[in-house]
Amino acid sequence: MDLSNAQWRKASRSGNTDCVEVAANMPGLVAVRDSKDLAGPVLTFDPQNWKSFVEHAARH
């Protein structure tokens, strides 16, 4: 999977701390990685599943 055009971002509230980064600029794909291991593994989700996860996490 080519993620060379991924535009990674992390939560503005994270400041300079390590956290997850999300790239949602690719059609049909949301990628998630650990900000302290940029060359490490990446999890990928389809946008609807990612949206469901985020909505669920926000409620709990």
Predicted model as a PDB file, atoms N, CA, C, CB and O in Angstrom, pLDDT in the B-factor column:
MODEL        1                                                                  
ATOM      1  N   MET A   1       0.851  -1.170   0.000  1.00 86.00           N  
ATOM      2  CA  MET A   1       0.000   0.000   0.000  1.00 86.00           C  
ATOM      3  C   MET A   1       0.902   1.241   0.000  1.00 86.00           C  
ATOM      4  CB  MET A   1      -0.971  -0.006   1.230  1.00 86.00           C  
ATOM      5  O   MET A   1       1.807   1.361   0.826  1.00 86.00           O  
ATOM      6  N   ASP A   2       0.649   2.134  -0.911  1.00 90.00           N  
ATOM      7  CA  ASP A   2       1.447   3.341  -1.039  1.00 90.00           C  
ATOM      8  C   ASP A   2       0.837   4.458  -0.183  1.00 90.00           C  
ATOM      9  CB  ASP A   2       1.544   3.775  -2.522  1.00 90.00           C  
ATOM     10  O   ASP A   2      -0.247   4.958  -0.485  1.00 90.00           O  
ATOM     11  N   LEU A   3       1.539   4.838   0.878  1.00 94.00           N  
ATOM     12  CA  LEU A   3       1.082   5.922   1.750  1.00 94.00           C  
ATOM     13  C   LEU A   3       1.972   7.158   1.619  1.00 94.00           C  
ATOM     14  CB  LEU A   3       1.053   5.451   3.208  1.00 94.00           C  
ATOM     15  O   LEU A   3       1.984   8.019   2.498  1.00 94.00           O  
ATOM     16  N   SER A   4       2.719   7.237   0.506  1.00 92.00           N  
ATOM     17  CA  SER A   4       3.656   8.348   0.331  1.00 92.00           C  
ATOM     18  C   SER A   4       2.959   9.702   0.228  1.00 92.00           C  
ATOM     19  CB  SER A   4       4.494   8.120  -0.903  1.00 92.00           C  
ATOM     20  O   SER A   4       3.579  10.729   0.504  1.00 92.00           O  
ATOM     21  N   ASN A   5       1.694   9.729  -0.159  1.00 93.00           N  
ATOM     22  CA  ASN A   5       0.951  10.991  -0.247  1.00 93.00           C  
ATOM     23  C   ASN A   5       0.084  11.254   0.980  1.00 93.00           C  
ATOM     24  CB  ASN A   5       0.081  10.991  -1.486  1.00 93.00           C  
ATOM     25  O   ASN A   5      -0.688  12.213   1.007  1.00 93.00           O  
ATOM     26  N   ALA A   6       0.211  10.406   1.987  1.00 96.00           N  
ATOM     27  CA  ALA A   6      -0.593  10.581   3.197  1.00 96.00           C  
ATOM     28  C   ALA A   6      -0.228  11.896   3.885  1.00 96.00           C  
ATOM     29  CB  ALA A   6      -0.389   9.390   4.165  1.00 96.00           C  
ATOM     30  O   ALA A   6       0.946  12.236   4.027  1.00 96.00           O  
ATOM     31  N   GLN A   7      -1.241  12.611   4.301  1.00 97.00           N  
ATOM     32  CA  GLN A   7      -1.048  13.849   5.061  1.00 97.00           C  
ATOM     33  C   GLN A   7      -1.409  13.542   6.513  1.00 97.00           C  
ATOM     34  CB  GLN A   7      -1.927  15.041   4.483  1.00 97.00           C  
ATOM     35  O   GLN A   7      -2.579  13.564   6.895  1.00 97.00           O  
ATOM     36  N   TRP A   8      -0.385  13.256   7.308  1.00 96.00           N  
ATOM     37  CA  TRP A   8      -0.572  12.830   8.685  1.00 96.00           C  
ATOM     38  C   TRP A   8      -0.862  14.020   9.586  1.00 96.00           C  
ATOM     39  CB  TRP A   8       0.658  12.079   9.182  1.00 96.00           C  
ATOM     40  O   TRP A   8      -0.283  15.094   9.426  1.00 96.00           O  
ATOM     41  N   ARG A   9      -1.763  13.813  10.530  1.00 93.00           N  
ATOM     42  CA  ARG A   9      -2.058  14.849  11.532  1.00 93.00           C  
ATOM     43  C   ARG A   9      -2.322  14.172  12.859  1.00 93.00           C  
ATOM     44  CB  ARG A   9      -3.280  15.730  11.107  1.00 93.00           C  
ATOM     45  O   ARG A   9      -2.740  13.015  12.920  1.00 93.00           O  
ATOM     46  N   LYS A  10      -2.068  14.920  13.921  1.00 89.00           N  
ATOM     47  CA  LYS A  10      -2.415  14.412  15.243  1.00 89.00           C  
ATOM     48  C   LYS A  10      -3.293  15.442  15.933  1.00 89.00           C  
ATOM     49  CB  LYS A  10      -1.140  14.104  16.090  1.00 89.00           C  
ATOM     50  O   LYS A  10      -3.388  16.586  15.488  1.00 89.00           O  
ATOM     51  N   ALA A  11      -3.919  15.043  16.993  1.00 78.00           N  
ATOM     52  CA  ALA A  11      -4.849  15.920  17.700  1.00 78.00           C  
ATOM     53  C   ALA A  11      -4.145  17.184  18.171  1.00 78.00           C  
ATOM     54  CB  ALA A  11      -5.478  15.190  18.891  1.00 78.00           C  
ATOM     55  O   ALA A  11      -3.024  17.127  18.677  1.00 78.00           O  
ATOM     56  N   SER A  12      -4.792  18.300  18.008  1.00 77.00           N  
ATOM     57  CA  SER A  12      -4.202  19.569  18.436  1.00 77.00           C  
ATOM     58  C   SER A  12      -3.972  19.597  19.941  1.00 77.00           C  
ATOM     59  CB  SER A  12      -5.097  20.735  18.025  1.00 77.00           C  
ATOM     60  O   SER A  12      -3.085  20.303  20.420  1.00 77.00           O  
ATOM     61  N   ARG A  13      -4.755  18.843  20.681  1.00 75.00           N  
ATOM     62  CA  ARG A  13      -4.604  18.804  22.140  1.00 75.00           C  
ATOM     63  C   ARG A  13      -3.406  17.976  22.592  1.00 75.00           C  
ATOM     64  CB  ARG A  13      -5.859  18.251  22.769  1.00 75.00           C  
ATOM     65  O   ARG A  13      -3.037  18.013  23.766  1.00 75.00           O  
ATOM     66  N   SER A  14      -2.800  17.236  21.679  1.00 77.00           N  
ATOM     67  CA  SER A  14      -1.679  16.381  22.075  1.00 77.00           C  
ATOM     68  C   SER A  14      -0.395  17.173  22.288  1.00 77.00           C  
ATOM     69  CB  SER A  14      -1.448  15.311  21.027  1.00 77.00           C  
ATOM     70  O   SER A  14       0.531  16.672  22.926  1.00 77.00           O  
ATOM     71  N   GLY A  15      -0.317  18.396  21.772  1.00 74.00           N  
ATOM     72  CA  GLY A  15       0.878  19.214  21.958  1.00 74.00           C  
ATOM     73  C   GLY A  15       2.096  18.530  21.388  1.00 74.00           C  
ATOM     74  O   GLY A  15       2.078  18.076  20.244  1.00 74.00           O  
ATOM     75  N   ASN A  16       3.162  18.451  22.178  1.00 76.00           N  
ATOM     76  CA  ASN A  16       4.390  17.809  21.727  1.00 76.00           C  
ATOM     77  C   ASN A  16       4.517  16.368  22.204  1.00 76.00           C  
ATOM     78  CB  ASN A  16       5.577  18.599  22.197  1.00 76.00           C  
ATOM     79  O   ASN A  16       5.585  15.769  22.082  1.00 76.00           O  
ATOM     80  N   THR A  17       3.454  15.814  22.740  1.00 79.00           N  
ATOM     81  CA  THR A  17       3.510  14.443  23.247  1.00 79.00           C  
ATOM     82  C   THR A  17       3.304  13.443  22.110  1.00 79.00           C  
ATOM     83  CB  THR A  17       2.450  14.228  24.348  1.00 79.00           C  
ATOM     84  O   THR A  17       2.757  13.779  21.059  1.00 79.00           O  
ATOM     85  N   ASP A  18       3.747  12.222  22.341  1.00 79.00           N  
ATOM     86  CA  ASP A  18       3.533  11.157  21.374  1.00 79.00           C  
ATOM     87  C   ASP A  18       2.082  10.703  21.436  1.00 79.00           C  
ATOM     88  CB  ASP A  18       4.489   9.972  21.635  1.00 79.00           C  
ATOM     89  O   ASP A  18       1.477  10.642  22.506  1.00 79.00           O  
ATOM     90  N   CYS A  19       1.545  10.391  20.285  1.00 88.00           N  
ATOM     91  CA  CYS A  19       0.173   9.898  20.227  1.00 88.00           C  
ATOM     92  C   CYS A  19      -0.026   9.223  18.875  1.00 88.00           C  
ATOM     93  CB  CYS A  19      -0.864  11.056  20.442  1.00 88.00           C  
ATOM     94  O   CYS A  19       0.948   8.916  18.188  1.00 88.00           O  
ATOM     95  N   VAL A  20      -1.244   8.995  18.498  1.00 90.00           N  
ATOM     96  CA  VAL A  20      -1.512   8.452  17.171  1.00 90.00           C  
ATOM     97  C   VAL A  20      -1.653   9.588  16.178  1.00 90.00           C  
ATOM     98  CB  VAL A  20      -2.780   7.575  17.176  1.00 90.00           C  
ATOM     99  O   VAL A  20      -2.049  10.698  16.534  1.00 90.00           O  
ATOM    100  N   GLU A  21      -1.325   9.299  14.931  1.00 94.00           N  
ATOM    101  CA  GLU A  21      -1.527  10.231  13.830  1.00 94.00           C  
ATOM    102  C   GLU A  21      -2.489   9.580  12.847  1.00 94.00           C  
ATOM    103  CB  GLU A  21      -0.170  10.610  13.136  1.00 94.00           C  
ATOM    104  O   GLU A  21      -2.488   8.361  12.675  1.00 94.00           O  
ATOM    105  N   VAL A  22      -3.304  10.401  12.210  1.00 95.00           N  
ATOM    106  CA  VAL A  22      -4.311   9.920  11.275  1.00 95.00           C  
ATOM    107  C   VAL A  22      -4.108  10.610   9.934  1.00 95.00           C  
ATOM    108  CB  VAL A  22      -5.745  10.172  11.817  1.00 95.00           C  
ATOM    109  O   VAL A  22      -3.858  11.814   9.872  1.00 95.00           O  
ATOM    110  N   ALA A  23      -4.218   9.843   8.878  1.00 97.00           N  
ATOM    111  CA  ALA A  23      -4.206  10.384   7.518  1.00 97.00           C  
ATOM    112  C   ALA A  23      -5.538  10.011   6.880  1.00 97.00           C  
ATOM    113  CB  ALA A  23      -2.982   9.831   6.673  1.00 97.00           C  
ATOM    114  O   ALA A  23      -5.826   8.831   6.678  1.00 97.00           O  
ATOM    115  N   ALA A  24      -6.343  11.009   6.565  1.00 94.00           N  
ATOM    116  CA  ALA A  24      -7.673  10.765   6.003  1.00 94.00           C  
ATOM    117  C   ALA A  24      -7.834  11.429   4.642  1.00 94.00           C  
ATOM    118  CB  ALA A  24      -8.753  11.269   6.957  1.00 94.00           C  
ATOM    119  O   ALA A  24      -8.957  11.671   4.202  1.00 94.00           O  
ATOM    120  N   ASN A  25      -6.735  11.724   3.980  1.00 96.00           N  
ATOM    121  CA  ASN A  25      -6.809  12.425   2.709  1.00 96.00           C  
ATOM    122  C   ASN A  25      -6.803  11.494   1.492  1.00 96.00           C  
ATOM    123  CB  ASN A  25      -5.668  13.383   2.607  1.00 96.00           C  
ATOM    124  O   ASN A  25      -6.763  11.962   0.354  1.00 96.00           O  
ATOM    125  N   MET A  26      -6.841  10.194   1.727  1.00 94.00           N  
ATOM    126  CA  MET A  26      -6.797   9.246   0.620  1.00 94.00           C  
ATOM    127  C   MET A  26      -8.180   8.654   0.396  1.00 94.00           C  
ATOM    128  CB  MET A  26      -5.767   8.130   0.892  1.00 94.00           C  
ATOM    129  O   MET A  26      -8.829   8.233   1.353  1.00 94.00           O  
ATOM    130  N   PRO A  27      -8.641   8.615  -0.841  1.00 93.00           N  
ATOM    131  CA  PRO A  27      -9.993   8.109  -1.117  1.00 93.00           C  
ATOM    132  C   PRO A  27     -10.183   6.674  -0.627  1.00 93.00           C  
ATOM    133  CB  PRO A  27     -10.283   8.182  -2.613  1.00 93.00           C  
ATOM    134  O   PRO A  27      -9.396   5.786  -0.955  1.00 93.00           O  
ATOM    135  N   GLY A  28     -11.234   6.461   0.159  1.00 95.00           N  
ATOM    136  CA  GLY A  28     -11.593   5.133   0.607  1.00 95.00           C  
ATOM    137  C   GLY A  28     -10.713   4.530   1.673  1.00 95.00           C  
ATOM    138  O   GLY A  28     -10.769   3.324   1.915  1.00 95.00           O  
ATOM    139  N   LEU A  29      -9.892   5.356   2.322  1.00 96.00           N  
ATOM    140  CA  LEU A  29      -8.938   4.812   3.286  1.00 96.00           C  
ATOM    141  C   LEU A  29      -8.622   5.831   4.368  1.00 96.00           C  
ATOM    142  CB  LEU A  29      -7.652   4.376   2.583  1.00 96.00           C  
ATOM    143  O   LEU A  29      -8.420   7.011   4.080  1.00 96.00           O  
ATOM    144  N   VAL A  30      -8.581   5.376   5.609  1.00 97.00           N  
ATOM    145  CA  VAL A  30      -8.082   6.160   6.735  1.00 97.00           C  
ATOM    146  C   VAL A  30      -6.947   5.356   7.346  1.00 97.00           C  
ATOM    147  CB  VAL A  30      -9.219   6.475   7.796  1.00 97.00           C  
ATOM    148  O   VAL A  30      -7.120   4.187   7.693  1.00 97.00           O  
ATOM    149  N   ALA A  31      -5.783   5.989   7.478  1.00 97.00           N  
ATOM    150  CA  ALA A  31      -4.611   5.304   8.016  1.00 97.00           C  
ATOM    151  C   ALA A  31      -4.282   5.867   9.392  1.00 97.00           C  
ATOM    152  CB  ALA A  31      -3.398   5.445   7.063  1.00 97.00           C  
ATOM    153  O   ALA A  31      -4.458   7.060   9.641  1.00 97.00           O  
ATOM    154  N   VAL A  32      -3.805   5.005  10.280  1.00 96.00           N  
ATOM    155  CA  VAL A  32      -3.479   5.398  11.654  1.00 96.00           C  
ATOM    156  C   VAL A  32      -2.101   4.832  11.991  1.00 96.00           C  
ATOM    157  CB  VAL A  32      -4.570   4.888  12.674  1.00 96.00           C  
ATOM    158  O   VAL A  32      -1.817   3.670  11.702  1.00 96.00           O  
ATOM    159  N   ARG A  33      -1.242   5.657  12.607  1.00 94.00           N  
ATOM    160  CA  ARG A  33       0.083   5.200  13.015  1.00 94.00           C  
ATOM    161  C   ARG A  33       0.473   5.814  14.349  1.00 94.00           C  
ATOM    162  CB  ARG A  33       1.127   5.545  11.946  1.00 94.00           C  
ATOM    163  O   ARG A  33      -0.160   6.759  14.821  1.00 94.00           O  
ATOM    164  N   ASP A  34       1.513   5.271  14.947  1.00 93.00           N  
ATOM    165  CA  ASP A  34       2.070   5.758  16.206  1.00 93.00           C  
ATOM    166  C   ASP A  34       3.066   6.871  15.889  1.00 93.00           C  
ATOM    167  CB  ASP A  34       2.754   4.599  17.014  1.00 93.00           C  
ATOM    168  O   ASP A  34       3.999   6.654  15.116  1.00 93.00           O  
ATOM    169  N   SER A  35       2.889   8.038  16.463  1.00 91.00           N  
ATOM    170  CA  SER A  35       3.745   9.183  16.134  1.00 91.00           C  
ATOM    171  C   SER A  35       5.192   9.010  16.581  1.00 91.00           C  
ATOM    172  CB  SER A  35       3.185  10.428  16.758  1.00 91.00           C  
ATOM    173  O   SER A  35       6.071   9.716  16.087  1.00 91.00           O  
ATOM    174  N   LYS A  36       5.459   8.092  17.498  1.00 90.00           N  
ATOM    175  CA  LYS A  36       6.845   7.895  17.921  1.00 90.00           C  
ATOM    176  C   LYS A  36       7.545   6.806  17.110  1.00 90.00           C  
ATOM    177  CB  LYS A  36       6.893   7.544  19.400  1.00 90.00           C  
ATOM    178  O   LYS A  36       8.730   6.545  17.321  1.00 90.00           O  
ATOM    179  N   ASP A  37       6.824   6.167  16.185  1.00 93.00           N  
ATOM    180  CA  ASP A  37       7.391   5.128  15.327  1.00 93.00           C  
ATOM    181  C   ASP A  37       6.892   5.352  13.897  1.00 93.00           C  
ATOM    182  CB  ASP A  37       7.005   3.694  15.841  1.00 93.00           C  
ATOM    183  O   ASP A  37       6.102   4.562  13.381  1.00 93.00           O  
ATOM    184  N   LEU A  38       7.349   6.415  13.270  1.00 90.00           N  
ATOM    185  CA  LEU A  38       6.838   6.823  11.963  1.00 90.00           C  
ATOM    186  C   LEU A  38       7.061   5.785  10.867  1.00 90.00           C  
ATOM    187  CB  LEU A  38       7.479   8.113  11.558  1.00 90.00           C  
ATOM    188  O   LEU A  38       6.312   5.750   9.891  1.00 90.00           O  
ATOM    189  N   ALA A  39       8.061   4.957  11.012  1.00 91.00           N  
ATOM    190  CA  ALA A  39       8.324   3.918  10.011  1.00 91.00           C  
ATOM    191  C   ALA A  39       7.690   2.594  10.406  1.00 91.00           C  
ATOM    192  CB  ALA A  39       9.828   3.736   9.816  1.00 91.00           C  
ATOM    193  O   ALA A  39       7.854   1.592   9.710  1.00 91.00           O  
ATOM    194  N   GLY A  40       6.976   2.584  11.508  1.00 93.00           N  
ATOM    195  CA  GLY A  40       6.372   1.355  12.011  1.00 93.00           C  
ATOM    196  C   GLY A  40       5.097   0.994  11.281  1.00 93.00           C  
ATOM    197  O   GLY A  40       4.785   1.564  10.236  1.00 93.00           O  
ATOM    198  N   PRO A  41       4.364   0.047  11.832  1.00 96.00           N  
ATOM    199  CA  PRO A  41       3.144  -0.429  11.182  1.00 96.00           C  
ATOM    200  C   PRO A  41       2.056   0.638  11.132  1.00 96.00           C  
ATOM    201  CB  PRO A  41       2.620  -1.654  11.901  1.00 96.00           C  
ATOM    202  O   PRO A  41       2.015   1.553  11.955  1.00 96.00           O  
ATOM    203  N   VAL A  42       1.187   0.495  10.150  1.00 97.00           N  
ATOM    204  CA  VAL A  42       0.055   1.402   9.953  1.00 97.00           C  
ATOM    205  C   VAL A  42      -1.215   0.569   9.922  1.00 97.00           C  
ATOM    206  CB  VAL A  42       0.211   2.243   8.636  1.00 97.00           C  
ATOM    207  O   VAL A  42      -1.286  -0.445   9.227  1.00 97.00           O  
ATOM    208  N   LEU A  43      -2.203   0.993  10.668  1.00 96.00           N  
ATOM    209  CA  LEU A  43      -3.522   0.366  10.603  1.00 96.00           C  
ATOM    210  C   LEU A  43      -4.352   1.130   9.586  1.00 96.00           C  
ATOM    211  CB  LEU A  43      -4.222   0.347  12.008  1.00 96.00           C  
ATOM    212  O   LEU A  43      -4.255   2.354   9.505  1.00 96.00           O  
ATOM    213  N   THR A  44      -5.163   0.431   8.811  1.00 97.00           N  
ATOM    214  CA  THR A  44      -6.023   1.106   7.836  1.00 97.00           C  
ATOM    215  C   THR A  44      -7.470   0.697   8.059  1.00 97.00           C  
ATOM    216  CB  THR A  44      -5.585   0.777   6.388  1.00 97.00           C  
ATOM    217  O   THR A  44      -7.772  -0.429   8.456  1.00 97.00           O  
ATOM    218  N   PHE A  45      -8.345   1.641   7.792  1.00 96.00           N  
ATOM    219  CA  PHE A  45      -9.784   1.458   7.974  1.00 96.00           C  
ATOM    220  C   PHE A  45     -10.507   2.051   6.778  1.00 96.00           C  
ATOM    221  CB  PHE A  45     -10.276   2.114   9.298  1.00 96.00           C  
ATOM    222  O   PHE A  45     -10.012   2.974   6.132  1.00 96.00           O  
ATOM    223  N   ASP A  46     -11.679   1.514   6.492  1.00 96.00           N  
ATOM    224  CA  ASP A  46     -12.495   2.222   5.517  1.00 96.00           C  
ATOM    225  C   ASP A  46     -13.142   3.394   6.255  1.00 96.00           C  
ATOM    226  CB  ASP A  46     -13.579   1.271   4.854  1.00 96.00           C  
ATOM    227  O   ASP A  46     -13.355   3.315   7.465  1.00 96.00           O  
ATOM    228  N   PRO A  47     -13.455   4.467   5.552  1.00 96.00           N  
ATOM    229  CA  PRO A  47     -13.928   5.691   6.225  1.00 96.00           C  
ATOM    230  C   PRO A  47     -15.159   5.491   7.113  1.00 96.00           C  
ATOM    231  CB  PRO A  47     -14.243   6.731   5.193  1.00 96.00           C  
ATOM    232  O   PRO A  47     -15.249   6.118   8.169  1.00 96.00           O  
ATOM    233  N   GLN A  48     -16.099   4.646   6.722  1.00 97.00           N  
ATOM    234  CA  GLN A  48     -17.302   4.451   7.538  1.00 97.00           C  
ATOM    235  C   GLN A  48     -16.971   3.766   8.848  1.00 97.00           C  
ATOM    236  CB  GLN A  48     -18.343   3.635   6.774  1.00 97.00           C  
ATOM    237  O   GLN A  48     -17.506   4.144   9.890  1.00 97.00           O  
ATOM    238  N   ASN A  49     -16.100   2.765   8.822  1.00 96.00           N  
ATOM    239  CA  ASN A  49     -15.706   2.107  10.069  1.00 96.00           C  
ATOM    240  C   ASN A  49     -14.932   3.058  10.970  1.00 96.00           C  
ATOM    241  CB  ASN A  49     -14.863   0.863   9.774  1.00 96.00           C  
ATOM    242  O   ASN A  49     -15.115   3.038  12.187  1.00 96.00           O  
ATOM    243  N   TRP A  50     -14.077   3.885  10.397  1.00 95.00           N  
ATOM    244  CA  TRP A  50     -13.329   4.861  11.190  1.00 95.00           C  
ATOM    245  C   TRP A  50     -14.288   5.856  11.839  1.00 95.00           C  
ATOM    246  CB  TRP A  50     -12.294   5.603  10.310  1.00 95.00           C  
ATOM    247  O   TRP A  50     -14.144   6.188  13.016  1.00 95.00           O  
ATOM    248  N   LYS A  51     -15.261   6.326  11.072  1.00 95.00           N  
ATOM    249  CA  LYS A  51     -16.255   7.269  11.610  1.00 95.00           C  
ATOM    250  C   LYS A  51     -17.013   6.635  12.767  1.00 95.00           C  
ATOM    251  CB  LYS A  51     -17.243   7.714  10.507  1.00 95.00           C  
ATOM    252  O   LYS A  51     -17.236   7.284  13.789  1.00 95.00           O  
ATOM    253  N   SER A  52     -17.407   5.393  12.622  1.00 96.00           N  
ATOM    254  CA  SER A  52     -18.126   4.688  13.697  1.00 96.00           C  
ATOM    255  C   SER A  52     -17.251   4.570  14.941  1.00 96.00           C  
ATOM    256  CB  SER A  52     -18.570   3.284  13.228  1.00 96.00           C  
ATOM    257  O   SER A  52     -17.726   4.779  16.057  1.00 96.00           O  
ATOM    258  N   PHE A  53     -15.980   4.236  14.752  1.00 93.00           N  
ATOM    259  CA  PHE A  53     -15.062   4.124  15.883  1.00 93.00           C  
ATOM    260  C   PHE A  53     -14.926   5.460  16.612  1.00 93.00           C  
ATOM    261  CB  PHE A  53     -13.687   3.639  15.408  1.00 93.00           C  
ATOM    262  O   PHE A  53     -15.015   5.506  17.839  1.00 93.00           O  
ATOM    263  N   VAL A  54     -14.713   6.537  15.873  1.00 92.00           N  
ATOM    264  CA  VAL A  54     -14.532   7.853  16.475  1.00 92.00           C  
ATOM    265  C   VAL A  54     -15.791   8.283  17.220  1.00 92.00           C  
ATOM    266  CB  VAL A  54     -14.170   8.888  15.403  1.00 92.00           C  
ATOM    267  O   VAL A  54     -15.706   8.803  18.333  1.00 92.00           O  
ATOM    268  N   GLU A  55     -16.953   8.070  16.618  1.00 96.00           N  
ATOM    269  CA  GLU A  55     -18.209   8.434  17.272  1.00 96.00           C  
ATOM    270  C   GLU A  55     -18.408   7.633  18.555  1.00 96.00           C  
ATOM    271  CB  GLU A  55     -19.391   8.211  16.322  1.00 96.00           C  
ATOM    272  O   GLU A  55     -18.840   8.184  19.567  1.00 96.00           O  
ATOM    273  N   HIS A  56     -18.101   6.357  18.524  1.00 96.00           N  
ATOM    274  CA  HIS A  56     -18.235   5.512  19.719  1.00 96.00           C  
ATOM    275  C   HIS A  56     -17.255   5.981  20.810  1.00 96.00           C  
ATOM    276  CB  HIS A  56     -17.979   4.012  19.362  1.00 96.00           C  
ATOM    277  O   HIS A  56     -17.630   6.098  21.976  1.00 96.00           O  
ATOM    278  N   ALA A  57     -16.017   6.242  20.427  1.00 91.00           N  
ATOM    279  CA  ALA A  57     -15.015   6.683  21.398  1.00 91.00           C  
ATOM    280  C   ALA A  57     -15.407   8.022  22.031  1.00 91.00           C  
ATOM    281  CB  ALA A  57     -13.639   6.800  20.725  1.00 91.00           C  
ATOM    282  O   ALA A  57     -15.151   8.241  23.215  1.00 91.00           O  
ATOM    283  N   ALA A  58     -16.007   8.893  21.274  1.00 91.00           N  
ATOM    284  CA  ALA A  58     -16.416  10.200  21.791  1.00 91.00           C  
ATOM    285  C   ALA A  58     -17.521  10.080  22.842  1.00 91.00           C  
ATOM    286  CB  ALA A  58     -16.887  11.089  20.646  1.00 91.00           C  
ATOM    287  O   ALA A  58     -17.638  10.919  23.735  1.00 91.00           O  
ATOM    288  N   ARG A  59     -18.315   9.042  22.721  1.00 93.00           N  
ATOM    289  CA  ARG A  59     -19.426   8.844  23.675  1.00 93.00           C  
ATOM    290  C   ARG A  59     -18.983   8.195  24.972  1.00 93.00           C  
ATOM    291  CB  ARG A  59     -20.509   7.997  23.045  1.00 93.00           C  
ATOM    292  O   ARG A  59     -19.733   8.209  25.948  1.00 93.00           O  
ATOM    293  N   HIS A  60     -17.777   7.623  25.013  1.00 88.00           N  
ATOM    294  CA  HIS A  60     -17.345   6.853  26.196  1.00 88.00           C  
ATOM    295  C   HIS A  60     -16.124   7.398  26.817  1.00 88.00           C  
ATOM    296  CB  HIS A  60     -17.106   5.435  25.848  1.00 88.00           C  
ATOM    297  O   HIS A  60     -15.644   6.859  27.814  1.00 88.00           O  
TER     298      HIS A  60                                                      
ENDMDL                                                                          
END                                                                             
